[in-house]
């Protein structure tokens, strides 16, 4: 027996598992992040579609949300469709609270509409992503810090942001980065946990955006978005 406290042994075991998984999935994760970075070079409609995906993800499976938004994007309904066209498409693809999320999509579309065009990239200050995230949270209904961070990461602009969903929080708890998973996360708590994760990221030698996808894959078995 080593004489180490059980919690210390569990932490070391969790760190070994993390580093082992990172070694195995590192190339896949880096490729996925390169995909996100390439998204930024695409048209505003594609950027808007990513925003809509992130508006749909709370309490819904990301894969189902992606399927729903992709179908609406392909038909053009996402960009000019009515509530009556968007809502059923979200519902049939398993997006929870589809009516509220349809309203969020339409309100966001109106927010970024300019002369019958979507203009969203010019609202994203790539030189100050923290400021941009705050602006998004304040102005896009249905978008909290988690969803805004998710959106910015998915368009290649959130390298050092934390996406604190339940998959990430469970791993943070396991690795003693946080003491408990809060039921409600205030802005202050979110930013504090993000700082804790950033410190852990540097200590572990795994970049923040890579760590997020690693945690996600350890929970779900896939590297998605």
N, C-alpha and C positions, 0 to 999 in steps of 0.2 A: 504493500500500500504506500502511496506517495505521501500521504498525510495532507495533501492539498484539499481545501474545501471543495465540496461537490460542485458548487457554482463555478469555481475556477476551472475545474476539469471539464465541465460542460462548455464553458466559453472557449477553451482551447480546442475542444472537439469541433465546435461550430466554426472556428477560424480555419481549422484544417480543411473542413468540408468546403468552406467558401473559396479558399485558395485553390483547392483541387478542381472545383467546378469552374473557376475562372480560367485556369490553365486549359481545361478541356473546351471551353466555349468562347475563348477570347477572340479568335478569328471570326467566328459567326457574329459575335456582338459588334466587332469593329465594322464588319460589312454592313450590318443593319444600320449603324450610325452613319455610315457613308451614304446609305440610301436616304436617310433623313436630310442630310446636308444637301443632297442633290435636289430635294424638293424645293428648297429656297430659290432655285434657279427657274422654277416653273411659273406659270401664269398665276395671277391673283385668284382665279377660280379654284385652282388646286389648293392654294393656301387657305382659302375660305372653306373648302371641303374638309380640311384637317381640323379647322376650328369647329365645324359642325360635328365631326366625329368626337371631339373632346367634350362638346356640350352634351353628347348622348351617353357618355361612359358612366356617369355616377349611378351606382346601384344596378348597372347592366354589364353584361359580358362584352369585353372589348371586341372580340371576334364578331359578335352579332351586330354591334354598332358599326363596325367597319363594313360589313356586308350591306347593311341598310343604307349607309351614306354612299357607298360605291354605286349601288343601284340607282339612287336618286341623282347622283352625279352623271352617270351614263345617259340617263334619259333627259337630263337638263332640268328636271323638276326641282332639284335643289336650288337652282338659281332663279327660277321664275314661277315655280309652282305655288299653288294655293295651300292653305291649311288643310283643306279636304283632300288634297293629293299627297301631302307629305306625311300627315299623321298615320294613315293606314299602312304606309310603307314601313314606318318605324315599328308599328305594332306587330305586323306580320313577321318581322325579323327579330322579334323578341326584345325590343328596346322598351324598358320599363318607363312609366310616366310619359308615354309617347305624346300626349296632348301638351303637357308643359314644355317638353323638349322641342316640339314643333313650334311653339310660340317663341322659344329662345332663338331658334334658327331663323325664323322670319324677322324677329327684332334685330338680330345681328346682321342679317342681309340688308335691312333698311339702314342700319347704322353705317355700313361700309359702301352703300350705293352712292354713286356719283355720276350723274348724267347717263343713267341706264347702264352703268358699268360698275363692277365690284372693284374697289380700290382699298386693299387691306395692307399690302406690303409697305406703303408709305406711312402707315401708322406704327410700324415696328422699327424702333430705334436700335439698330444692331450694336451701337456703341454704348448703349445703356439698357441692358436687358432687364435689370431689376426695375428700372423706371417703367419700361414697357409693360412688364408683368403687372405692376400696380395699376397702370392705366387700363389694361384689359379687365382686371378684376372690378374696377370702378365703373367701367362703361359697358361691358358686355354682360347682360343679364344671364344668370345661370352659370357663370364662370367664376369659380373660386380660385384660390391660390394653387390648389392641386391641378385643376383643369387648365389653368393658364400656363403653368409650368409644363404640363404634358403637351399642350399645343406648341409652345415655343421649342421644346425638345424635338417634336416631330417635324418641325420645319428647319431643323439644324441650327437653332438659335438659343438653345437652353442647356449648353454644355455643363454649367455649374449649378443648375437648379435641381431641387429635389421634387420628385413626384410622390407625395406621401399618401399612396393608397394603402389598402389593407395588406397587400402582398409585401410591400416595402416595410410597413410598420411591424409586421410579424417578425421579419428578419432583423430589424433594428432592435426589437425586444430580445430576441434570441441572442444577439451579439452584445447585449447590455449597452447599446447606444442610447436607449431610452429606458426608463424604469417601468413604464406602463403605456398602454395604448389608450389615449384619451377618447372619450365618446364624441366630444365636440372639440374641434381644433380652431382656436382663435388665430388671428393674424400673428400675434406675438408668439404664440406657441409654435405655429408653423415655422416661422423664421428661426426660432430657437432650435427646433429639431433639425432644421436644414443645416444650421451651423454645426451641430453635433455630428451630423452625417458627413459634412464636409471635412471635419477633423478626422473622422474615422477613415474616410476615403484616402486622405493623404498618408495616414499611418499604415493602411493596408497596401498602399501603392496601386490602387485601382481608381481610375478617374470616375468622377461622380456619374456621368452619363452611362458609363460602362457598368458601374455598380448597380444602377437602377435596373438595367436590362438583365443583369446577372441575378439579382434578387427575384425579379419577375419570373425568370426561367426556372429558378429553383422551386418556386411555388406552383407554376403552371406546366412546366415541362417544355415550354417553347420560348423562343426569342421572338416576340411580336412587336407591339408598339404601344 
